[in-house]
């Protein structure tokens, strides 16, 4: 008889499979599973941590799999690969999960989503990593600083190289460390429907701990955001879940009522809806994306927030109209700035 798997870990595995293998948005897939199943708040937090933590450190985790596995990543089945990723995340990047729990629960998942050999393989890799946790084989910094920093802090090599060229070693490492800090959960007040004070009071009445954002008036930080998208205030369009750094984009753009704005890669709609909100719902925001199912996410957001000026289009941003290209080249030629087409 197969051992019973841990439901929160299995749910995290399914979410990561959706993200890594099906191209799902992390927040949407997470909410889909959390809203469809009854979990206690502690389990919701655990699932969220495994999903986002594994994604954040996946670059490093995959490097370690290559180092400790006799099977190349490309030959590992997607389910087993994601079991390994979640197991390694629990072993290395959490301090409250015992090694035995991380390994044993991963082995159970491997048995369910693979076969007997899969569970033995997962057990061997995870136990080996656990034994070597204090001396993991990171790249030699003295020989290749960029590769070391890339793996150590789980960032793409090309990005690290660019930052090293621009900022130098010390600042780049500090930037990489800061980039791995957990960002606060923020929402954007829809001031077309409600004031910031009114929304803050509603959230407090619903049991949420709320404080002002760091940079923007319309931003609120929610300390305990579990199930916030299931409350009535969300359904009524009083707020949109959006990172504060993402909100800054629309602020910098500084669009005005009556203008026409084109968002060429807009799903799931955070920036487009913010732009429309700043424009006081007057003008036109053309929101494009290459995938029909992602366009539906924008449609849902604009309807919930009451933003009639957003027009959605399925469109490939990599394909430019020839007349538009000509106008762009002419415009940049007048400014004596090169344009890549």
Phi, psi and omega per residue, in radians:
X1 nan 2.296 -3.110
X2 -1.255 2.387 3.132
X3 -1.149 2.535 -3.123
X4 -1.245 2.299 -3.119
X5 -1.487 2.741 3.082
X6 -1.306 2.134 -3.037
X7 -1.097 -0.800 3.110
X8 -1.053 -0.722 3.130
X9 -1.172 -0.675 3.113
X10 -1.139 -0.672 3.120
X11 -1.134 -0.755 3.090
X12 -1.056 -0.692 3.111
X13 -1.078 -0.791 -3.133
X14 -1.109 -0.676 3.123
X15 -1.131 -0.793 3.131
X16 -1.136 -0.606 3.065
X17 -1.097 -0.765 3.109
X18 -1.040 -0.744 -3.075
X19 -1.248 -0.882 -3.033
X20 -1.350 -0.552 -3.042
X21 -1.829 -0.431 -3.085
X22 -1.998 -0.038 3.108
X23 1.280 0.426 -3.126
X24 -1.257 2.650 2.999
X25 -1.234 2.377 -3.067
X26 -1.072 -0.809 -3.084
X27 -1.186 -0.626 -3.114
X28 -1.261 -0.752 3.108
X29 -1.127 -0.730 3.115
X30 -1.044 -0.850 -3.125
X31 -1.118 -0.631 3.137
X32 -1.028 -0.804 -3.106
X33 -1.303 -0.681 -3.123
X34 -1.203 -0.555 -3.134
X35 -1.405 -0.396 -3.084
X36 -1.583 -0.245 -3.116
X37 -2.166 2.596 -3.137
X38 -1.558 1.914 3.096
X39 -2.149 2.580 2.982
X40 -1.228 2.804 -3.089
X41 -1.036 -0.609 -3.140
X42 -1.171 -0.626 3.105
X43 -1.255 -0.652 3.081
X44 -1.055 -0.773 3.134
X45 -1.126 -0.689 -3.138
X46 -1.127 -0.796 3.121
X47 -1.078 -0.796 -3.139
X48 -1.050 -0.739 -3.135
X49 -1.131 -0.777 -3.141
X50 -1.100 -0.763 -3.104
X51 -1.123 -0.989 -3.075
X52 -1.232 -0.598 3.111
X53 -1.162 -0.753 3.119
X54 -1.130 -0.719 3.114
X55 -1.119 -0.731 -3.102
X56 -1.106 -0.694 -3.070
X57 -1.762 0.213 -3.024
X58 -1.080 -0.616 3.126
X59 -1.037 -0.796 3.116
X60 -1.233 -0.739 -3.126
X61 -1.042 -0.762 3.137
X62 -1.146 -0.599 3.058
X63 -1.079 -0.756 -3.136
X64 -1.186 -0.631 3.071
X65 -1.059 -0.759 3.105
X66 -1.060 -0.612 -3.108
X67 -1.343 -0.592 -3.024
X68 -1.820 -0.119 -3.112
X69 -1.833 2.458 3.044
X70 -1.428 -0.216 3.121
X71 -1.808 2.289 3.123
X72 -1.165 2.571 -3.095
X73 -0.937 -0.736 -3.096
X74 -1.082 -0.346 -3.121
X75 -1.730 -0.069 3.116
X76 -1.473 2.360 3.139
X77 -1.089 2.542 -3.096
X78 -0.958 -0.696 3.139
X79 -1.120 -0.791 -3.108
X80 -1.219 -0.631 3.099
X81 -1.054 -0.754 -3.140
X82 -1.273 -0.508 2.998
X83 -1.087 -0.813 3.102
X84 -1.039 -0.765 -3.113
X85 -1.058 -0.796 -3.130
X86 -1.185 -0.638 3.118
X87 -1.131 -0.791 3.135
X88 -1.142 -0.674 3.089
X89 -1.025 -0.797 -3.132
X90 -1.116 -0.642 -3.117
X91 -1.214 -0.735 -2.956
X92 -1.737 -0.641 -2.951
X93 -1.911 0.120 3.007
X94 -2.158 2.652 -3.106
X95 -2.052 0.087 -3.110
X96 -1.989 -0.050 -3.117
X97 -1.791 2.072 3.132
X98 -1.067 2.612 3.105
X99 -0.991 -0.726 -3.103
X100 -1.069 -0.713 -3.129
X101 -1.188 -0.773 -3.138
X102 -1.058 -0.751 -3.112
X103 -1.285 -0.877 -3.048
X104 -1.108 -0.745 -3.134
X105 -1.204 -0.575 3.079
X106 -1.180 -0.671 3.114
X107 -1.107 -0.711 3.106
X108 -1.092 -0.731 3.120
X109 -1.140 -0.695 3.127
X110 -1.109 -0.660 3.120
X111 -1.156 -0.650 -3.123
X112 -1.302 -0.685 -3.049
X113 -1.787 0.078 3.052
X114 -2.412 -2.125 3.097
X115 -2.648 -3.014 -3.064
X116 -1.016 -0.754 3.125
X117 -1.106 -0.594 3.132
X118 -1.109 -0.775 -3.114
X119 -1.150 -0.667 3.101
X120 -1.160 -0.684 3.131
X121 -1.124 -0.834 -3.140
X122 -1.077 -0.741 3.123
X123 -1.056 -0.772 -3.110
X124 -1.118 -0.790 -3.115
X125 -1.136 -0.826 -3.095
X126 -1.167 -0.717 3.126
X127 -1.123 -0.663 3.121
X128 -1.135 -0.760 3.108
X129 -1.134 -0.718 3.136
X130 -1.059 -0.694 3.128
X131 -1.164 -0.505 -3.068
X132 -1.881 0.354 -3.044
X133 -0.986 -0.634 -3.087
X134 -1.473 -0.104 -3.137
X135 -2.464 0.942 -3.122
X136 -1.165 2.501 -3.011
X137 -1.414 1.149 3.076
X138 -1.191 2.769 3.095
X139 -1.024 2.703 3.138
X140 -1.300 1.995 -3.092
X141 -1.114 -0.615 -3.102
X142 -1.174 -0.399 -3.127
X143 -1.672 -0.545 -3.098
X144 -2.704 1.587 -3.092
X145 -1.059 -0.758 -3.088
X146 -1.093 -0.786 -3.138
X147 -1.120 -0.730 3.127
X148 -1.054 -0.892 -3.114
X149 -1.119 -0.652 3.127
X150 -1.040 -0.820 -3.119
X151 -1.335 -0.732 -3.103
X152 -1.048 -0.691 -3.051
X153 -1.963 0.170 3.015
X154 1.004 0.970 3.071
X155 -2.256 2.599 3.137
X156 -1.020 2.486 -3.077
X157 -1.053 -0.725 -3.114
X158 -1.069 -0.643 3.137
X159 -1.184 -0.787 3.132
X160 -1.075 -0.746 3.114
X161 -1.057 -0.761 3.119
X162 -1.084 -0.760 -3.119
X163 -1.179 -0.667 3.094
X164 -1.080 -0.710 3.112
X165 -1.137 -0.660 -3.083
X166 -1.436 -0.698 -2.938
X167 -2.058 -0.260 -3.076
X168 1.501 3.014 -3.009
X169 -1.128 -0.905 -2.993
X170 -1.118 -0.843 -3.119
X171 -1.163 -0.685 3.138
X172 -1.073 -0.765 3.132
X173 -1.120 -0.702 3.090
X174 -1.097 -0.671 3.119
X175 -1.147 -0.727 3.130
X176 -1.123 -0.724 3.097
X177 -1.075 -0.839 -3.117
X178 -1.108 -0.601 -3.108
X179 -1.200 -0.325 3.112
X180 -1.637 -0.084 3.075
X181 -1.140 2.608 3.136
X182 -1.316 2.107 -3.140
X183 -1.324 2.559 3.086
X184 -1.168 2.693 3.109
X185 -1.429 2.057 -3.068
X186 -2.114 2.641 3.023
X187 -2.230 2.703 3.113
X188 -1.839 2.149 3.120
X189 -1.204 2.287 3.058
X190 -1.540 1.552 -3.032
X191 -1.262 -0.003 2.995
X192 -1.368 -0.285 -3.119
X193 -2.043 -0.483 -2.996
X194 -2.730 2.685 3.093
X195 -1.486 2.809 3.122
X196 -1.076 -0.722 -3.139
X197 -1.108 -0.759 -3.136
X198 -1.108 -0.755 3.139
X199 -1.168 -0.707 3.117
X200 -1.023 -0.744 3.137
X201 -1.145 -0.721 3.134
X202 -1.103 -0.796 -3.139
X203 -1.102 -0.705 3.128
X204 -1.117 -0.704 3.108
X205 -1.113 -0.523 3.119
X206 -1.478 0.056 3.047
X207 1.648 0.211 -3.128
X208 -1.648 2.458 3.060
X209 -1.566 2.065 -2.984
X210 -2.171 2.477 2.999
X211 -2.503 2.863 -3.108
X212 -1.158 2.637 3.046
X213 -1.154 2.980 -3.073
X214 -1.436 -0.501 -2.985
X215 -2.214 -0.547 -2.978
X216 -2.068 2.503 -3.133
X217 -1.097 -0.617 -3.070
X218 -1.459 0.029 -3.108
X219 -1.662 2.394 3.025
X220 -2.220 2.409 3.080
X221 -1.731 2.236 3.108
X222 -1.906 2.097 -3.048
X223 -1.312 -0.552 -3.101
X224 -2.218 1.287 -2.935
X225 -1.428 0.099 -3.067
X226 -0.944 2.197 3.078
X227 1.154 0.364 -3.114
X228 -1.131 -0.454 -3.126
X229 -1.466 0.105 3.085
X230 -1.796 -0.076 -3.065
X231 -1.475 2.850 -3.076
X232 -1.084 -0.641 -3.111
X233 -1.072 -0.590 3.091
X234 -1.243 -0.805 -3.127
X235 -1.057 -0.576 3.138
X236 -1.399 -0.074 3.098
X237 1.389 0.463 3.141
X238 -1.331 -0.339 3.135
X239 -2.692 2.834 3.082
X240 -2.213 2.287 3.058
X241 -1.242 2.132 -3.110
X242 -2.819 2.366 3.091
X243 -1.133 2.510 -3.086
X244 -1.121 -0.581 3.097
X245 -1.114 -0.598 3.082
X246 -1.207 -0.588 3.092
X247 -1.127 -0.535 -3.106
X248 -1.067 -0.490 -3.116
X249 -1.039 -0.859 -3.134
X250 -1.161 -0.579 3.106
X251 -1.148 -0.751 3.125
X252 -1.148 -0.684 3.108
X253 -1.044 -0.668 3.056
X254 0.967 0.832 3.125
X255 -1.190 2.689 -3.071
X256 -2.048 2.646 3.066
X257 -0.943 2.378 3.139
X258 1.653 -0.215 -3.141
X259 -1.383 2.916 3.027
X260 -2.001 2.133 -3.083
X261 -2.075 2.365 3.096
X262 -1.932 2.091 3.062
X263 -1.879 1.847 -2.932
X264 -1.470 -0.240 3.130
X265 -2.473 1.288 -2.761
X266 -1.746 -0.316 -3.082
X267 -1.133 2.508 0.110
X268 -1.554 0.132 2.989
X269 1.993 0.090 -3.102
X270 -1.021 -0.879 -3.098
X271 -1.259 -0.719 3.134
X272 -1.055 -0.780 -3.133
X273 -1.202 -0.580 3.099
X274 -1.179 -0.735 3.102
X275 -1.056 -0.805 3.130
X276 -1.081 -0.644 3.112
X277 -1.154 -0.780 3.105
X278 -1.091 -0.590 3.127
X279 -1.398 0.130 3.107
X280 1.026 0.497 3.102
X281 1.112 0.545 3.111
X282 -2.260 2.145 -3.082
X283 2.153 -2.594 3.132
X284 -2.529 2.298 2.984
X285 -2.079 2.016 3.116
X286 -1.650 1.987 -3.079
X287 -1.879 2.012 -3.084
X288 -1.978 2.614 2.970
X289 -2.711 2.727 -3.058
X290 -1.390 -0.330 -3.050
X291 -1.929 2.311 3.138
X292 -1.060 -0.735 -3.084
X293 -1.184 -0.447 3.083
X294 -1.380 -0.551 3.046
X295 -1.043 -0.635 3.135
X296 -1.086 -0.556 3.106
X297 -1.148 -0.688 3.095
X298 -1.141 -0.756 3.134
X299 -1.039 -0.760 3.137
X300 -1.103 -0.745 -3.123
X301 -1.145 -0.782 -3.095
X302 -1.167 -0.635 3.109
X303 -1.159 -0.777 -3.119
X304 -1.132 -0.667 -3.096
X305 -1.486 -0.167 3.115
X306 1.282 0.730 -3.079
X307 -1.934 1.668 -3.037
X308 -1.344 -0.315 -3.002
X309 -1.427 -0.067 3.140
X310 -1.465 2.174 3.075
X311 -1.985 2.146 -3.083
X312 -1.701 2.585 3.114
X313 -2.526 2.375 2.962
X314 -1.403 2.071 -3.010
X315 -2.748 2.481 3.093
X316 -1.596 1.957 -3.092
X317 -1.144 -0.308 3.138
X318 -1.355 -0.228 -3.123
X319 -1.843 1.951 -3.132
X320 -1.814 2.464 3.042
X321 -1.076 2.388 -3.056
X322 -1.053 -0.625 3.127
X323 -1.177 -0.670 3.117
X324 -1.134 -0.732 3.107
X325 -1.022 -0.771 3.133
X326 -1.059 -0.726 3.131
X327 -1.151 -0.696 3.122
X328 -1.091 -0.794 -3.135
X329 -1.080 -0.761 3.122
X330 -1.091 -0.731 -3.131
X331 -1.103 -0.860 -3.108
X332 -1.230 -0.470 3.087
X333 -1.134 -0.698 3.128
X334 -1.115 -0.572 3.127
X335 -1.514 -0.054 -3.118
X336 1.047 0.653 3.097
X337 -2.042 2.311 -3.123
X338 -1.209 2.578 3.066
X339 -2.229 2.367 3.128
X340 -1.702 2.209 -3.137
X341 -2.131 nan nan
